[in-house]
Amino acid sequence: MMNEDSLISRLEKGRTGFFDLLWKRVSEKGDFPALSSAVREIVEAMHDEDHNASELTSAILSDFTLTQKVIRLANSAMYSAIGGEITTVTKAALVLGVDAIGHLALSVRFMDTLSNSVPDSGMARSEMAKSLLAGEIARKIASKANLKDVEEAVVCALLHHLGRLLVAFYFPEEWEKIAKITDGRFEAENAASEKVIGVSLDEIANEAAKRWHLPSKIAGSMKHHSGSMSANIPGSAEWLKLLAGFSAEAAAIAAEGKPGIEALVDKYGEALLVPLDAISESVDSAVMDARENALLLDEKAPSGKPENASERLSEGIRNFRAALQEGLSFGNALNLALETLYSSMGFHRVVAILRDGGTLKGRVGFGHGMPEILSGIVVPEIHAPDLFHLALSNNADLFIQDVRDPKISGKLPPWFGESLLDVQSFVLLPMSFNNHPIGALYGDWSHGIAYSVDKSELALMRSLRDHLMGVLGSSRK
């Protein structure tokens, strides 16, 4: 029976009205709108069986800070024994797997959002800190359980707090009432939320999970645990739910300086199948050095072409050649080549233009406007007197420093001006197979500084393109 004093009892549309109001406040205030968009993009890329590696890489590369932190974590002690040094998101996805790198990106993005948010109330800031601490506790315990995909456990622990975070951020008065009722008792939160708001925290979390299309294992771990503490295989859905619940309770106890960690370890220990002393050590370590992995350091986005572009390209080519020794498909090699160009030259965007029937089309790209802008990049088979056709038909590499130069602007194809409005300079590296154009690698810089490309840089980019074409040639033999 609904409490007559609850929030939804005072709203015209009741339960529906509450969620309408919640999502309205989320869209108007704070960093959660950007988070929800990023979460959907990453999750959709993980679910795309045909293009998940390239789509996921693109989703991560669209955020420079996320890119740097994913690469840094992929090279941490937790993963270093898996596949040597990782310098690109593409290699991270290949070595660690799409699911692992997707969960890694989700955990970093969620932690960044919480850390950069400035909620109105001290109670909301407290809940934010508990969520971050819970994520670190889960990370350390999952590592001791020898989980292959540690970051899935971290995501589960972080998102276990989502219901209370949404209420604390966007309904601070109601959250204060809930906190007074529960007085730190996790098991009482759902009942208190139903009394104050009219819906439980689990219901709120479930609505968010559906809205963001979260995987079932993650969505299930967002609910409060109820029932027996039976042992479960590490990494299973029930085990992740138990770990998320334990991490949340441990974080709350530690953050508030209350006794009870030992009793909590005894309560969950056998079900988690991790030695009790290892669980206790994980909690202590997380409390002491939650920021040790530098997840919360500020990073500055790149501003155009770096001064050491040649060095970056040379290093990128060495890594590319090393990756080829491991046996890459053309699709994965293409992603790696694009990412190498993108990061080494500081391009605004990079695009692979590939043959599709009688036309050449933008197939995959990283950077600004991706992937929406790809549909506007179409080079017809029929010859036209423009620079793109000229470069492709003659297999000639092309660098244009200023597209607004009257001598240049009239020689660009119509689709260029319609789809690439913000371009000032670009590089085009045609790809030819058996003397027949099959595509090109394209990179550009936006309006601002008219960058130059020297002969050595163009030669290095050409070398990267040639190594890529070698993969295609060997695959067709």
Phi, psi and omega in degrees: 000134184289136175290126183293344180264000183290162181298315185291338177291339181263354180266143184301318183262011177060230183301314179300320179297323179296312182291326174300317180292320179299308183292332176294315179293322178299318183287338185261345191218136171083191186262356183296329176300314178296323179296313183298323178294316179294319179299313180299318182295316180292316180296317178298321178295323179292331182274345183280101186294332184275323187232021190298323182297311182289320180294319180293316178301316180297318180297321180286316183294340179291347179237107185301315181300316179298318179303310183297321183285325176296315180296319180298313180293324179296336178263004181289170183302332182298327185243354191299334182279354187281313187205034178071189183294136178247123183242352180224156177296323179301313180293324178301317179293323181290318185280313184272338183100150184298317181297314182297315182289329176294316177294323177300315179295319179298315182295317179297315183296319180293317181294321177298316182299315179296317184292328183270351181281151177234082181295157184289328187250152176295328180293323178293320177297324178294317178296323177299315180296321179296320179297315179297318179295320178299321178298319179290322177298313180298320179301315183289321179291317179298326177294320179289338176274002179059039176290138177290319182249079182298322186294336175297320178294322179295315179301317180299318180293320179295312184283347173300335181270359191299318180302310181291328178293318180296320178290315182297323181284316192250349174224063187299325180294318179293322181294323178297320177295318179298316181298322179294322180292316186280326181051044176086001181272106183301322185293345182262357187296314182298315180296320180294320179294320177296324180289318185277315185260321184110354174223154181277163176296326177297321178295320179295316179297321180296320178295321178294319179299318178293321181294326181264359179057044181288147177302152187299323181296320179289315180301319180295327182285349181282348181271151175296141179284138175220148180106194185285160178261063181279150182294141179225152181297128178306130181099346178287165182301316182291323179295317178298322178294318178297315181297319179298318179295316179298313183299320179295314180293319180295320180296320180294316180296314182293318182296326182267359177068027181266154173285159176135358181296317181299317179296323179292320178297317178298323183293317186261340192310306184296324181290331181277348179057037175233135181309140184300321180293328178291323178293315179299317178298322180297316179296313181299316181295318180295320180296321184284323186226049181302332181259012184299326183277008174061027179297334189255012176287145177284143176234145177260134179293149180295143178245078177082200186291127179286156181293331182258041183303319181298316179296318179296317179297316180300315178295320179297321179292321177298317178294323179296315180295322178295320179294326180296329179295339180274355177084081179262145170287164180298321180299315179291323178295322178297315178301316182293320179296316179298316181294324178297316177297315184300311184280326183287319184264354180065032181298151173291322176203156172229146183220139169263118177260119186232154181293136176220093184068237182266010180225165172252127186232153172294118186257315180210148180200163177235149175109203188297133174081006181273145359266002188303324186289342184300322184295340181271355180263098183223119179252106182296154178294323182297128184295140177224150184281060177235169186295327180294312178297321180297315180293318182292316183291333180257004181050046184248126178293145188227132172232125177243121184279326182215106183291345181275352176301126182306330179288340182257314188305324180285350182254009177266146181292154181304320182297333181296310180293335181277326187256334185240063188291335188262011186276139171247315182229150176208160176237138177232124181242096182299149174241127184231141178231122185053045178061025179234124182296127180242357179159196180196156170259130185234137175218142181222164171242148183275177180306141181147252178272135176274093184289154176252158176232117182275173186299322182292322178293318178296322179296320179292318177296322177296321179297318178298315178300319181293322176297320178297316180294332176298325177295316179296318180297317181291329181287340182263358180283000000 
